[in-house]
Amino acid sequence: MSIQGSISSFSVTSVGSGQTIYNGPARILGVYYMNTEATGTIILYDDTTEVFKIQIPDGATTENSNYIEFPGDGIRVDTSLKYTFTLVKYGTILYQKG
């Protein structure tokens, strides 16, 4: 990864739809999640445009967690970084402002 400068994080501790992480341009560098619920979904947006979506496996029987690192300079959003978490217990979004 060639990113230089400060990296920020945003913790998600409950489900939410269209919630703002950072209001401005940013690069999404990675996503960590933990699930102890039924099958869930994580969606990341550039304002209202979906830029990343993943279905999280069922964690009701066996808790699961994973870290997804985006290659290169990550996923660029130009307007504002937002998220939707559905049936995912916890997550952390790593990003760089600007």
Backbone torsions as a table, in degrees:
resi	resn	phi	psi	omega
1	MET	NA	136.4	-177.0
2	SER	-104.2	13.4	179.9
3	ILE	-64.8	134.9	175.1
4	GLN	-126.4	145.7	179.8
5	GLY	108.3	-174.4	-176.1
6	SER	-70.1	143.2	175.8
7	ILE	-115.2	136.4	179.4
8	SER	-109.8	161.0	176.1
9	SER	-133.7	154.1	179.2
10	PHE	-136.4	122.6	-179.0
11	SER	-95.4	133.6	176.8
12	VAL	-109.6	120.6	-177.5
13	THR	-116.6	2.9	176.2
14	SER	-156.2	161.9	179.5
15	VAL	-62.8	150.7	178.6
16	GLY	-163.8	153.8	-178.0
17	SER	-125.7	122.2	178.1
18	GLY	65.3	30.4	-178.4
19	GLN	-81.8	141.2	-178.0
20	THR	-83.1	130.5	173.0
21	ILE	-93.7	-49.7	-179.8
22	TYR	-148.6	130.3	-178.8
23	ASN	-95.2	90.9	-179.2
24	GLY	154.2	176.4	178.9
25	PRO	-63.1	144.4	-179.6
26	ALA	-159.8	166.9	173.5
27	ARG	-122.0	124.7	177.7
28	ILE	-82.9	122.6	-176.0
29	LEU	-101.0	-31.5	-178.7
30	GLY	-171.6	163.6	178.8
31	VAL	-136.3	128.4	172.0
32	TYR	-111.2	140.4	175.3
33	TYR	-141.9	156.9	172.0
34	MET	-135.2	135.0	-178.3
35	ASN	-132.1	128.6	173.6
36	THR	-122.9	12.7	-177.8
37	GLU	-108.5	-171.9	174.7
38	ALA	-66.2	177.1	179.1
39	THR	-52.4	131.3	-176.9
40	GLY	-127.2	-176.8	-178.1
41	THR	-140.0	140.8	170.5
42	ILE	-118.6	127.9	176.3
43	ILE	-128.1	133.4	175.0
44	LEU	-115.1	143.7	-173.8
45	TYR	-128.6	154.0	161.3
46	ASP	-100.7	95.6	-170.2
47	ASP	59.5	-98.0	179.1
48	THR	-111.8	-0.8	-179.2
49	THR	-92.2	122.1	-179.8
50	GLU	-68.3	127.3	178.8
51	VAL	-116.2	-15.6	179.1
52	PHE	-157.2	134.8	177.2
53	LYS	-145.3	134.0	178.3
54	ILE	-142.6	140.1	174.5
55	GLN	-92.0	129.7	-177.6
56	ILE	-94.9	129.8	-178.6
57	PRO	-60.3	154.6	177.8
58	ASP	-56.1	124.5	179.1
59	GLY	-114.0	9.6	-176.3
60	ALA	-65.6	-37.3	-179.7
61	THR	-85.9	-49.1	178.9
62	THR	-129.3	119.5	179.2
63	GLU	-55.5	137.2	175.8
64	ASN	-129.1	150.4	176.6
65	SER	-147.2	158.2	-177.5
66	ASN	-161.9	157.5	172.6
67	TYR	-122.5	129.3	178.3
68	ILE	-113.4	117.5	177.5
69	GLU	-104.4	128.9	179.9
70	PHE	-85.0	134.3	-175.6
71	PRO	-70.6	166.3	176.5
72	GLY	61.4	-128.1	-179.1
73	ASP	-95.3	15.2	178.1
74	GLY	81.1	-164.5	179.0
75	ILE	-102.6	122.7	-176.9
76	ARG	-85.9	132.4	168.5
77	VAL	-119.5	136.9	-174.0
78	ASP	-97.1	-25.1	-172.7
79	THR	-105.0	-66.7	177.2
80	SER	-158.1	144.0	-178.7
81	LEU	-92.0	120.9	-178.8
82	LYS	-130.7	164.2	-179.5
83	TYR	-139.9	157.3	165.7
84	THR	-131.4	124.4	173.7
85	PHE	-115.5	124.7	177.0
86	THR	-121.7	120.3	178.7
87	LEU	54.3	38.8	173.2
88	VAL	-121.9	126.9	-171.5
89	LYS	-70.5	-41.2	-172.7
90	TYR	-152.6	148.6	175.5
91	GLY	-159.0	158.3	173.7
92	THR	-132.6	129.1	177.1
93	ILE	-104.4	124.6	175.3
94	LEU	-100.1	131.1	-177.3
95	TYR	-151.1	165.5	175.9
96	GLN	-123.0	130.1	178.8
97	LYS	-71.5	148.0	174.8
98	GLY	96.4	NA	NA
